Amino acid sequence: MRGFSVFLKKELREVRKTWRLWVLPGIALFLGITSPVLAKLTPMLVEQAGQSQPGVVIEFPDPTYVDAYTQFGSQLNQLMIIAVIIATAGLISSEIRRGTAILVLTKPLSRVAFFLAKVVSQTLVLLGATVVGTLAAFSLTAILFGQAPLLDLLLGAGFWFAFAWLTLAIMALLSVVFNSQGGAAGVGIALLFGVILVVSTWSAIEDYSPAALTMASMNAFRGEEYQAVIPLLSTILVGGLALAAGAWALQRKEI
């Protein structure tokens, strides 16, 4: 992988100077802050709405940290995954479209190194976003509910990060295959919902596919039992295949 370390350093410098540093961490921070607040306020708001209707009585149990963690996990699995898809849809195609890819590839930099450096830099951004959001959720949950078990939160966030990394790997492949960022994003979102639909209707793969990590993540957030070993292994396998396919496709793509 000729030129990988040099180009990776360049990518990380650019991340610090551009919007890419703020988008995913900013969204994760927002979710980490608002999820405990929503968990705390939602029962109160629903009860007040019910009181405005004569004869309607709505009672909720007092919310706990589990509600805050569950809300955070739900937002990660929905809004944050879509944000990852959109943010990474042009990971490679945008460089090709602007003509910057051909400029750097004329230097002693292999296409495989170029591809993997882009993936690694974006993975670090995703990891930073996960850490920021998790710390925010932990802090606000502890403040609002008086307790916030850290292990459950870390496990849930860790399982989610593994699934998000797989999403990133697939989007890196799609960003090579499709010249349009919108096209790659559209296919990525369609694949996401397609996988969710298949897993929800085909119980034979429910416990073995990478999509099972989303269920393991939610169970971990709730402090319940989870099965994560096989989904983690399948995630690594599918993610590795997606990256290998993306690097192979880039080597054969006209730039």
C-alpha positions as CSV (number, residue, x, y, z in Angstrom):
1,M,0.0,0.0,0.0
2,R,2.4,2.6,-1.3
3,G,1.9,6.1,0.3
4,F,-0.8,5.0,2.8
5,S,0.6,6.7,5.9
6,V,1.4,10.0,4.2
7,F,-2.0,10.2,2.6
8,L,-3.8,9.2,5.8
9,K,-2.0,12.1,7.6
10,K,-3.2,14.5,4.9
11,E,-6.7,13.2,5.2
12,L,-6.7,13.7,9.0
13,R,-5.4,17.2,8.6
14,E,-8.2,18.0,6.1
15,V,-10.8,16.5,8.5
16,R,-9.8,18.9,11.2
17,K,-10.2,21.9,8.8
18,T,-13.5,21.0,7.1
19,W,-17.1,20.3,7.9
20,R,-16.4,16.6,8.2
21,L,-15.1,17.1,11.7
22,W,-18.4,18.5,12.9
23,V,-21.3,16.8,11.1
24,L,-21.3,13.3,12.6
25,P,-19.9,14.3,16.0
26,G,-22.4,17.2,16.1
27,I,-25.4,14.9,15.4
28,A,-24.2,12.3,17.9
29,L,-23.8,15.0,20.5
30,F,-27.3,16.3,19.8
31,L,-28.7,12.8,20.2
32,G,-26.7,12.2,23.4
33,I,-28.1,15.3,24.9
34,T,-31.7,15.1,23.8
35,S,-32.3,11.4,24.4
36,P,-32.3,11.6,28.2
37,V,-34.3,14.8,28.1
38,L,-37.0,13.3,25.9
39,A,-37.0,10.1,28.1
40,K,-37.6,12.4,31.2
41,L,-40.2,14.7,29.7
42,T,-42.2,12.4,27.4
43,P,-44.4,10.7,30.1
44,M,-45.1,14.0,31.7
45,L,-46.1,15.6,28.4
46,V,-48.4,12.6,27.5
47,E,-50.1,12.7,30.9
48,Q,-50.7,16.4,30.6
49,A,-52.2,15.9,27.1
50,G,-54.5,13.2,28.5
51,Q,-55.7,15.4,31.3
52,S,-56.9,17.9,28.7
53,Q,-59.4,15.3,27.5
54,P,-62.3,14.7,29.9
55,G,-62.6,11.1,31.1
56,V,-59.2,10.2,29.7
57,V,-56.6,9.0,32.2
58,I,-53.1,8.1,31.1
59,E,-50.5,6.9,33.6
60,F,-46.9,6.1,33.0
61,P,-44.4,4.6,35.4
62,D,-41.7,7.0,36.5
63,P,-38.9,7.1,33.8
64,T,-35.5,5.6,34.6
65,Y,-32.1,5.5,33.1
66,V,-33.2,2.5,31.0
67,D,-35.6,4.8,29.2
68,A,-32.9,7.3,28.5
69,Y,-30.5,4.6,27.2
70,T,-33.3,3.0,25.1
71,Q,-34.1,6.4,23.6
72,F,-30.4,7.0,22.8
73,G,-30.0,3.6,21.2
74,S,-33.2,4.0,19.1
75,Q,-31.9,7.3,17.8
76,L,-28.6,5.8,16.9
77,N,-30.1,3.0,15.0
78,Q,-32.4,5.3,13.0
79,L,-31.2,8.9,12.6
80,M,-27.5,8.4,13.1
81,I,-27.2,5.4,10.7
82,I,-28.9,7.5,8.0
83,A,-26.5,10.3,8.8
84,V,-23.6,8.0,8.4
85,I,-24.9,6.9,5.0
86,I,-25.4,10.4,3.7
87,A,-22.1,11.7,5.1
88,T,-20.1,8.9,3.5
89,A,-21.9,8.4,0.2
90,G,-19.4,10.6,-1.6
91,L,-16.3,9.3,0.1
92,I,-14.6,8.4,-3.1
93,S,-16.9,9.7,-5.9
94,S,-16.6,13.3,-4.7
95,E,-12.8,13.1,-5.0
96,I,-13.1,11.7,-8.5
97,R,-15.7,14.2,-9.6
98,R,-13.6,17.2,-8.4
99,G,-10.5,15.9,-10.0
100,T,-8.5,15.7,-6.8
101,A,-8.2,11.9,-7.0
102,I,-6.3,11.9,-10.2
103,L,-3.9,14.6,-8.8
104,V,-2.9,12.5,-5.8
105,L,-2.8,9.3,-7.7
106,T,-0.2,10.6,-10.1
107,K,2.1,10.8,-7.1
108,P,3.6,7.7,-5.4
109,L,0.2,6.7,-4.0
110,S,-1.5,3.4,-4.9
111,R,-5.3,3.3,-5.4
112,V,-5.6,0.7,-2.6
113,A,-3.8,3.0,-0.2
114,F,-6.0,6.0,-1.3
115,F,-9.2,4.0,-0.7
116,L,-8.2,2.6,2.7
117,A,-6.8,5.9,3.9
118,K,-10.2,7.5,3.1
119,V,-12.0,4.7,5.0
120,V,-9.7,4.8,8.0
121,S,-10.0,8.6,8.4
122,Q,-13.8,8.4,8.2
123,T,-13.7,5.5,10.7
124,L,-11.9,7.7,13.2
125,V,-14.4,10.4,12.7
126,L,-17.2,7.9,13.3
127,L,-15.4,6.6,16.4
128,G,-15.0,10.1,17.7
129,A,-18.7,10.8,17.1
130,T,-19.7,7.6,19.0
131,V,-17.5,8.6,22.0
132,V,-18.9,12.2,22.1
133,G,-22.5,11.0,21.9
134,T,-22.0,8.3,24.5
135,L,-20.3,10.7,27.0
136,A,-23.2,13.2,26.5
137,A,-25.8,10.5,27.1
138,F,-24.0,9.2,30.1
139,S,-23.6,12.7,31.7
140,L,-27.2,13.8,31.1
141,T,-28.6,10.5,32.2
142,A,-26.7,10.7,35.5
143,I,-27.9,14.2,36.0
144,L,-31.5,13.6,35.2
145,F,-32.0,10.2,36.7
146,G,-29.4,10.0,39.4
147,Q,-27.9,6.8,38.0
148,A,-26.3,5.8,34.7
149,P,-24.6,2.4,34.6
150,L,-21.6,2.9,32.4
151,L,-21.0,-0.7,31.2
152,D,-24.5,-1.1,29.7
153,L,-24.0,2.1,27.8
154,L,-20.5,1.3,26.6
155,L,-21.6,-2.2,25.4
156,G,-24.7,-0.8,23.6
157,A,-22.6,2.0,21.9
158,G,-19.9,-0.5,21.0
159,F,-22.2,-2.9,19.2
160,W,-23.8,0.0,17.4
161,F,-20.4,1.3,16.3
162,A,-19.6,-2.1,14.8
163,F,-22.8,-2.0,12.7
164,A,-22.1,1.7,11.8
165,W,-18.6,0.7,10.7
166,L,-20.1,-2.0,8.4
167,T,-22.4,0.7,7.0
168,L,-19.3,2.8,6.3
169,A,-17.5,0.0,4.6
170,I,-20.5,-0.7,2.3
171,M,-20.9,3.0,1.5
172,A,-17.2,3.2,0.6
173,L,-17.8,0.5,-1.9
174,L,-20.9,2.2,-3.3
175,S,-19.1,5.5,-3.5
176,V,-16.7,3.8,-6.0
177,V,-19.4,2.1,-8.0
178,F,-21.7,5.1,-8.3
179,N,-20.4,8.4,-9.6
180,S,-23.3,10.3,-8.0
181,Q,-23.3,10.9,-4.2
182,G,-27.1,10.9,-4.3
183,G,-27.2,7.6,-6.1
184,A,-24.9,6.0,-3.6
185,A,-26.9,7.4,-0.7
186,G,-30.2,6.2,-2.2
187,V,-28.9,2.7,-2.7
188,G,-27.4,2.7,0.8
189,I,-30.7,3.7,2.5
190,A,-32.5,1.1,0.3
191,L,-30.1,-1.6,1.4
192,L,-30.5,-0.6,5.1
193,F,-34.3,-0.9,5.0
194,G,-34.0,-4.0,2.8
195,V,-31.8,-5.7,5.4
196,I,-34.1,-4.7,8.2
197,L,-37.1,-6.1,6.4
198,V,-35.3,-9.4,5.5
199,V,-34.1,-9.9,9.0
200,S,-37.4,-9.2,10.6
201,T,-39.2,-11.7,8.3
202,W,-36.5,-14.4,8.0
203,S,-35.8,-15.7,11.5
204,A,-33.2,-18.2,10.2
205,I,-30.6,-15.3,9.9
206,E,-32.0,-13.1,12.7
207,D,-29.3,-14.2,15.2
208,Y,-26.4,-14.5,12.8
209,S,-26.4,-11.5,10.4
210,P,-24.7,-8.2,11.1
211,A,-28.2,-6.6,11.5
212,A,-28.5,-8.6,14.7
213,L,-26.0,-6.2,16.2
214,T,-28.8,-3.6,16.4
215,M,-30.8,-5.9,18.5
216,A,-27.8,-6.7,20.7
217,S,-27.1,-3.0,21.1
218,M,-30.7,-2.3,22.3
219,N,-30.6,-5.3,24.7
220,A,-27.3,-4.1,26.1
221,F,-28.7,-0.6,26.6
222,R,-31.6,-2.1,28.5
223,G,-29.3,-4.3,30.6
224,E,-30.8,-7.5,29.1
225,E,-29.1,-10.6,27.6
226,Y,-27.7,-10.3,24.1
227,Q,-26.0,-12.5,21.5
228,A,-23.2,-10.6,19.8
229,V,-20.3,-12.9,19.1
230,I,-21.6,-14.4,15.8
231,P,-23.0,-11.0,14.6
232,L,-19.7,-9.4,15.3
233,L,-17.8,-12.0,13.4
234,S,-20.2,-11.8,10.4
235,T,-19.9,-8.0,10.5
236,I,-16.1,-8.2,10.3
237,L,-16.4,-10.7,7.4
238,V,-19.0,-8.7,5.4
239,G,-17.2,-5.4,6.1
240,G,-13.8,-6.9,5.0
241,L,-15.4,-8.2,1.8
242,A,-17.0,-4.8,1.1
243,L,-13.6,-3.1,1.6
244,A,-11.8,-5.6,-0.6
245,A,-14.5,-5.2,-3.3
246,G,-14.2,-1.4,-3.1
247,A,-10.5,-1.4,-3.4
248,W,-10.7,-3.9,-6.4
249,A,-13.4,-1.7,-8.1
250,L,-11.3,1.4,-7.7
251,Q,-8.3,-0.2,-9.2
252,R,-10.3,-0.9,-12.4
253,K,-12.2,2.3,-12.5
254,E,-11.4,5.0,-15.1
255,I,-10.6,8.2,-13.3
